[in-house]
Amino acid sequence: MAEPARPGSVAEQRAAWTEQATAWDRWADRLERMAERFNQPLVEAAGPKPGDRVLDLASGIGEPGLTLHKAIQPGGRLVLSDLVPEMLQGAVRRFRDRGLEAGFVVQDAQRLALADCSFDVVTCRFGIMFFPEPRLALAEVHRVLVAGGRAAFLVWGPLADNPMFQVTRGAVEAVLGPDPRQRDPFRHAEPGALRGDFATAGFVSYVEKDLTFERHAKAGEPFWRAPLDMTSGGRVAALEPAARAALEAEVIRRLEPFRQGDAYRLSSRIRLLTARS
Ligand SMILES: C[S@@+](CC[C@H](N)C(=O)[O-])C[C@H]1O[C@@H](n2cnc3c(N)ncnc32)[C@H](O)[C@@H]1O
């Protein structure tokens, strides 16, 4: 019988994200416009130009891949990579549906099977918090970048400033209990959490920038279904209808403090980390 994966290990992340891949692909196209809010500042900070070679890490179902692809035309080359083939499959499908080309590589970001100095830009959206040792990934990013290349990473700000996460996570934990396999997406929420790892990897001109977004979501509309499915993956999908209804009622109850009239006001806070190799 296979050994259970060590908590927080790459094997455990692989198992957890494999289970979530179907939900992420199911919502990917419907959430594309919303994803763009986060993609724009990330891609702008990374600054890819037409003709650049760009590597995106932990690409999942392809965010911010489509935005990057547009930025490097004509003549650019984009490689999307992820630990989990089932997640990357969503990106392959979305590029194929749009008739766009990119390279797709299944790999652990901490051990890149890519040549030294082979990219002008490396990006990573909401991925580094899942790598057991971010300093290994940053050393690899530095190695594959050309001298003076640009790295841009997006991480979540504090949980307290991301109410949608508080609501869905709180509801899932209240009904199903905590998921011991899930790494904390807010692991790098403290200012400066990755500054030392960037410096050790050899990066210079390191800058952090916090960004806050406001969202007004209509009460009575199930806008919370996507984050619920995507953060809890297989656990929610496996629920009997009555248990699912109880979970959904708990989400709506927990949204109440954020309600103003017929809409919920939900902010999100992210942190953009940029540096040069
Ligand atoms: C929150 S998703 C982000 C996906 C996409 N970048 C986005 O913003 O929609 C995190 C991704 O990190 C990937 N991941 C986790 N550990 C990884 C590792 N060690 N190396 C590469 N990717 C990893 C997961 O498979 C998953 O696709």
The ligand as a Tripos MOL2 file, in Angstrom:
@<TRIPOS>MOLECULE
LIG
   27    29     1     0     0
SMALL
NO_CHARGES

@<TRIPOS>ATOM
      1 C1         -3.9270   28.4480   -6.2650 C.3       1 LIG1
      2 S1         -3.3940   27.5110   -7.6500 S.3       1 LIG1
      3 C2         -2.8810   28.8330   -8.7030 C.3       1 LIG1
      4 C3         -3.0800   28.5150  -10.1720 C.3       1 LIG1
      5 C4         -2.9790   29.7340  -11.1150 C.3       1 LIG1
      6 N1         -1.6780   30.3330  -11.1260 N.3       1 LIG1
      7 C5         -4.0380   30.7620  -10.7580 C.2       1 LIG1
      8 O1         -3.6880   31.8250  -10.2120 O.co2     1 LIG1
      9 O2         -5.2290   30.5060  -11.0300 O.co2     1 LIG1
     10 C6         -1.8620   26.8410   -7.0850 C.3       1 LIG1
     11 C7         -1.1530   25.9580   -8.0920 C.3       1 LIG1
     12 O3          0.1390   25.6300   -7.5530 O.3       1 LIG1
     13 C8          0.4880   24.3470   -8.0460 C.3       1 LIG1
     14 N2          1.6130   23.8250   -7.2380 N.ar      1 LIG1
     15 C9          1.5920   23.4100   -5.9460 C.ar      1 LIG1
     16 N3          2.8230   23.0110   -5.5690 N.ar      1 LIG1
     17 C10         3.6400   23.1910   -6.6410 C.ar      1 LIG1
     18 C11         5.0370   22.9610   -6.8720 C.ar      1 LIG1
     19 N4          5.8340   22.4770   -5.9180 N.pl3     1 LIG1
     20 N5          5.5290   23.2620   -8.1030 N.ar      1 LIG1
     21 C12         4.7320   23.7690   -9.0840 C.ar      1 LIG1
     22 N6          3.4100   23.9910   -8.9210 N.ar      1 LIG1
     23 C13         2.8720   23.7020   -7.7110 C.ar      1 LIG1
     24 C14        -0.8160   23.5680   -7.8940 C.3       1 LIG1
     25 O4         -0.8200   22.3820   -8.6400 O.3       1 LIG1
     26 C15        -1.8310   24.6160   -8.3700 C.3       1 LIG1
     27 O5         -2.0940   24.4820   -9.7450 O.3       1 LIG1
@<TRIPOS>BOND
     1     1     2 1
     2     2     3 1
     3     2    10 1
     4     3     4 1
     5     4     5 1
     6     5     6 1
     7     5     7 1
     8     7     8 2
     9     7     9 1
    10    10    11 1
    11    11    12 1
    12    11    26 1
    13    12    13 1
    14    13    14 1
    15    13    24 1
    16    14    15 ar
    17    14    23 ar
    18    15    16 ar
    19    16    17 ar
    20    17    18 ar
    21    17    23 ar
    22    18    19 1
    23    18    20 ar
    24    20    21 ar
    25    21    22 ar
    26    22    23 ar
    27    24    25 1
    28    24    26 1
    29    26    27 1
@<TRIPOS>SUBSTRUCTURE
     1 LIG1         1 GROUP 0 **** ****
